[in-house]
Amino acid sequence: MFIRHAREEDQDDVLTVVGAAFHRQDEAVLVAHLRDNDDIVLEFVAEMAESTVGHVVASPMTVAGNATDYLGVAPLSVKPEWQSHGIGTGLMQFLIEAAKDAGYKALFLLGEPEYYKRFGFTRSHLDNEYNATDSFMHLELETGALTGVSGLAQYAPAFRSASV
Ligand SMILES: CC(C)(COP(=O)(O)OP(=O)(O)OC[C@H]1O[C@@H](n2cnc3c(N)ncnc32)[C@H](O)[C@@H]1OP(=O)(O)O)[C@@H](O)C(=O)NCCC(=O)NCCS
């Protein structure tokens, strides 16, 4: 498996991977909206034998309406026939390191706690728009980054126009 930054020419393959992973187009439409809004901060693809098999994207988060140095991770996608081969794990590890290197202080996501706890994500004390409890999680990239931080954590506007 080879993980690298997504390039402009990957766009069609990315939408195919995301649609295939979720068995619907909503998340692919979200990625397209994030791109249109210029809200993609980090984006990686995983390749196997020169074919795109996985994808992850991170976009800016606000807290209480204010810009932050936190990112929202979504969606994370692996083609069904390539799932459970460590590709999702590789993409997440790559993204975490890249976000740290770029100086971001925390990552947020909405997902299955059983999967994301392996990367260190824990239930977030911040509010979210999805009435999510255990599944709204964060990972501090700098110890204490979210200590004392409160309010509504929101993904980029594309999430509110998408039906995910
Ligand atoms: C979730 C997803 C990204 C994981 O990627 P992957 O490459 O299949 O996963 P990995 O190979 O890195 O890890 C496999 C492990 O994760 C577990 N796992 C996969 N999906 C899981 C889920 N939804 N809940 C809990 N555990 C999960 C597998 O059981 C396996 O466990 P093991 O290591 O104990 O054997 C991928 O399955 C996928 O694209 N799913 C559909 C889209 C989706 O739900 N995306 C995440 C929400 S944004």
The ligand as an SDF file (V2000), in Angstrom:
LIG
                    3D

 48 50  0  0  0  0  0  0  0  0999 V2000
  -14.2750    2.1550    8.4350 C   0  0  0  0  0  0  0  0  0  0  0  0
  -13.2050    1.9460    7.3640 C   0  0  0  0  0  0  0  0  0  0  0  0
  -12.6630    3.2850    6.9010 C   0  0  0  0  0  0  0  0  0  0  0  0
  -12.0670    1.1420    8.0270 C   0  0  0  0  0  0  0  0  0  0  0  0
  -11.0160    0.9700    7.1000 O   0  0  0  0  0  0  0  0  0  0  0  0
  -10.3670   -0.4910    6.8890 P   0  0  0  0  0  0  0  0  0  0  0  0
   -9.2180   -0.3410    5.9920 O   0  0  0  0  0  0  0  0  0  0  0  0
  -11.4550   -1.4340    6.4680 O   0  0  0  0  0  0  0  0  0  0  0  0
   -9.9500   -0.8340    8.3680 O   0  0  0  0  0  0  0  0  0  0  0  0
   -8.5430   -1.3920    8.8830 P   0  0  0  0  0  0  0  0  0  0  0  0
   -8.1150   -2.5170    8.0050 O   0  0  0  0  0  0  0  0  0  0  0  0
   -7.6090   -0.2890    9.1060 O   0  0  0  0  0  0  0  0  0  0  0  0
   -8.9680   -1.9320   10.2880 O   0  0  0  0  0  0  0  0  0  0  0  0
   -9.7280   -3.0950   10.3380 C   0  0  0  0  0  0  0  0  0  0  0  0
  -10.2750   -3.2260   11.7240 C   0  0  0  0  0  0  0  0  0  0  0  0
  -11.2590   -2.2190   11.9280 O   0  0  0  0  0  0  0  0  0  0  0  0
  -12.4660   -2.8170   12.3080 C   0  0  0  0  0  0  0  0  0  0  0  0
  -13.5600   -2.0080   11.7870 N   0  0  0  0  0  0  0  0  0  0  0  0
  -13.7800   -1.6430   10.5150 C   0  0  0  0  0  0  0  0  0  0  0  0
  -14.8960   -0.9060   10.4320 N   0  0  0  0  0  0  0  0  0  0  0  0
  -15.3710   -0.7870   11.6970 C   0  0  0  0  0  0  0  0  0  0  0  0
  -16.4840   -0.1530   12.2620 C   0  0  0  0  0  0  0  0  0  0  0  0
  -17.3570    0.5420   11.5250 N   0  0  0  0  0  0  0  0  0  0  0  0
  -16.6570   -0.2670   13.5940 N   0  0  0  0  0  0  0  0  0  0  0  0
  -15.7810   -0.9310   14.3630 C   0  0  0  0  0  0  0  0  0  0  0  0
  -14.6990   -1.5630   13.8800 N   0  0  0  0  0  0  0  0  0  0  0  0
  -14.4940   -1.4930   12.5640 C   0  0  0  0  0  0  0  0  0  0  0  0
  -12.4110   -4.1980   11.6990 C   0  0  0  0  0  0  0  0  0  0  0  0
  -13.2400   -5.0980   12.3800 O   0  0  0  0  0  0  0  0  0  0  0  0
  -10.9260   -4.5710   11.9180 C   0  0  0  0  0  0  0  0  0  0  0  0
  -10.7110   -4.9410   13.2540 O   0  0  0  0  0  0  0  0  0  0  0  0
   -9.3980   -5.7640   13.7190 P   0  0  0  0  0  0  0  0  0  0  0  0
   -8.2100   -4.8990   13.4450 O   0  0  0  0  0  0  0  0  0  0  0  0
   -9.6160   -6.0010   15.1630 O   0  0  0  0  0  0  0  0  0  0  0  0
   -9.4090   -6.9760   12.8560 O   0  0  0  0  0  0  0  0  0  0  0  0
  -13.7200    1.1420    6.1480 C   0  0  0  0  0  0  0  0  0  0  0  0
  -14.1760   -0.1130    6.5800 O   0  0  0  0  0  0  0  0  0  0  0  0
  -14.8050    1.8650    5.3670 C   0  0  0  0  0  0  0  0  0  0  0  0
  -14.5210    2.5620    4.4020 O   0  0  0  0  0  0  0  0  0  0  0  0
  -16.0730    1.6600    5.7760 N   0  0  0  0  0  0  0  0  0  0  0  0
  -17.2060    2.2690    5.0920 C   0  0  0  0  0  0  0  0  0  0  0  0
  -17.2110    3.7730    5.2760 C   0  0  0  0  0  0  0  0  0  0  0  0
  -17.1690    4.1910    6.7360 C   0  0  0  0  0  0  0  0  0  0  0  0
  -17.9280    3.7010    7.5770 O   0  0  0  0  0  0  0  0  0  0  0  0
  -16.2270    5.1300    7.0400 N   0  0  0  0  0  0  0  0  0  0  0  0
  -15.9870    5.5840    8.4040 C   0  0  0  0  0  0  0  0  0  0  0  0
  -16.9300    6.6400    8.8350 C   0  0  0  0  0  0  0  0  0  0  0  0
  -16.4540    8.2530    8.2730 S   0  0  0  0  0  0  0  0  0  0  0  0
  1  2  1  0
  2  3  1  0
  2  4  1  0
  2 36  1  0
  4  5  1  0
  5  6  1  0
  6  7  2  0
  6  8  1  0
  6  9  1  0
  9 10  1  0
 10 11  2  0
 10 12  1  0
 10 13  1  0
 13 14  1  0
 14 15  1  0
 15 16  1  0
 15 30  1  0
 16 17  1  0
 17 18  1  0
 17 28  1  0
 18 19  1  0
 18 27  1  0
 19 20  2  0
 20 21  1  0
 21 22  1  0
 21 27  2  0
 22 23  1  0
 22 24  2  0
 24 25  1  0
 25 26  2  0
 26 27  1  0
 28 29  1  0
 28 30  1  0
 30 31  1  0
 31 32  1  0
 32 33  2  0
 32 34  1  0
 32 35  1  0
 36 37  1  0
 36 38  1  0
 38 39  2  0
 38 40  1  0
 40 41  1  0
 41 42  1  0
 42 43  1  0
 43 44  2  0
 43 45  1  0
 45 46  1  0
 46 47  1  0
 47 48  1  0
M  END
$$$$
